[in-house]
Amino acid sequence: MENEKRFLKTVEAAEYLGVTRRVFDTHIRPMLQEIKIGRSPYFELIDLENYIQELKQKSSKPVRRFEERTKWERKQRQACIKEANTGTLRKQYAASIFSKALEQVR
């Protein structure tokens, strides 16, 4: 069994969430319950996990599978794939440069 800390200091909590200390103090810390041990504030790991879950539920959109997309969206995507011609612009550009060079030689 892994020995994982139950409480994290402020800097550790910010690192755990992948944000700067300033972002943590400004936006996240007011939403969490602090536990004072001595003079230092600590945050319980489970509270951080719950905060992440709440944030995901509030801000995430449900992902739609390809089958659930509208018929128009599927046709539009398929049309874009069919229209893509790789290298066409380079070929046209090279041909125009070649024709200009040929005209200068004549």
Secondary structure by P-SEA (a helix, b strand, c coil): cccccccccaaaaaaaacccaaaaaccccccbbbbbcccbbbbbaaaaaaaaaaaaaaccccccccccccaaaaaaaaaaaaacccaaaaaaaaaaaaaaaaaaac
